[in-house]
Amino acid sequence: MDAAPLLEDPSIRTGRGPLLRVTARTDAAARRRVARAWDAGALLRLMRGVYCPVPDWLAAAPWDRFTLTAAAVALTRPDAVFTGTTAAHLHGLPLIETPRTLHLRATTPHHHGRSALVRQALAPGAVRTPPPPTVSPTWNPVSAPGHSPEEILLRTSGGALLGMASAEPLPTVHLQLSAGLPPREIMAPLDRLVRDRPRKCAEWAAAHAEVPASRAARARFAWACAFADGASESPGESLSRVLIHELGFAPPVLQHRVHAEGTMREDRLDFWWPQVRVGGEFDGITKYDVGLHASEADRRRAIREEKEREIRLRRVLSGLARWTWEDLRSPARLEAELVRQGVPRRRG
């Protein structure tokens, strides 16, 4: 059965996105149509009474599936407040990986755990799909004084409106990430916050320095606030900086501009170690992806320009380290590349 016609029914649509909702007040005929689509395996159940057509779920990017699920929770639990990395995602901050768990603010320290959103997401016999995330009440007593939860408009990356959700405000998100989570998880959203709101982040860093309860948490907060840098332009660059630090290498200059001798061309490096004239480049490989170019000719042109750029750089640099997501997932490979190109270690 095709679930697409259900998206034209205003009595069960929740917005411009693909979510459908059935309640006790829903017209009986509409409830029967939804039941038949569920029995046929055409719908995924996210929360009790909230569904998403399976083709729309399969076509959605992982981060959009996460947002869809958060919207489903907010529809059925309007008192829920999203916290931690979930709140960061809903505020539009980038994360290194799409979370597998939705974090809700717990009401007591003893309210914790993780569970599926529904007992049965798909009808028996339905084609398997990427499962929705689980949900976890999270007790986090750290919050920015004087700031209450915010109502956030939830949209897919394509701009489709999904609804509203309540989430921790950005000052609390900044505090929770900085004081409570490993650097590899937090630096991408913190770098974006610093880039978008440098003055606010400086104010939060000063105002909340003593808010974390333990000495260790206060030290983590201070370090994260000092390390975050708005010059990082992507999650990959943010994670690279953290790993470079953890591996003991000297801190690089970010977004350094290099002039090739005898030309008017200027090239920008992601990372630069001036003491040894070594550059570093995080490569997401997107320039080689034909899907991101209008034609195969455009893709070849992008590859040629990148090769010409690399030739210019190698003429003026002592070394050029390059790495990808695979190297970040295996830091020993990143370390070997940096050593091979002569990147110096930190002193002391």
Secondary structure, 3 states (H helix, E strand, C coil): CCCHHHHHCCCCECCCCCCEECCCCCCHHHHHHHHHHHHCCCEEEEECCEEEEHHHHHHCCHHHHHHHHHHHHHHHCCCCEECHHHHHHHCCCCCCCCCCEEEEECCCCCCCCCECCCCCCCCCCCCCCCCCCEEEEECCCCCCCCCCCEEEEEECCCCCEEEEEEECCHHHHHHHHHHHCCHHHHHHHHHHHHHHCHHHHHHHHHHCCCCCCCHHHHHHHHHHHHHCCCCCCCHHHHHHHHHHHHCCECCCEEEEEEECCCCCCEEEEEEEECCCCEEEEECCCHHHCHHHCCCHHHHHHHHHHHHHHHHHHHHHCCEEEEECHHHHHCHHHHHHHHHHCCCCECCC
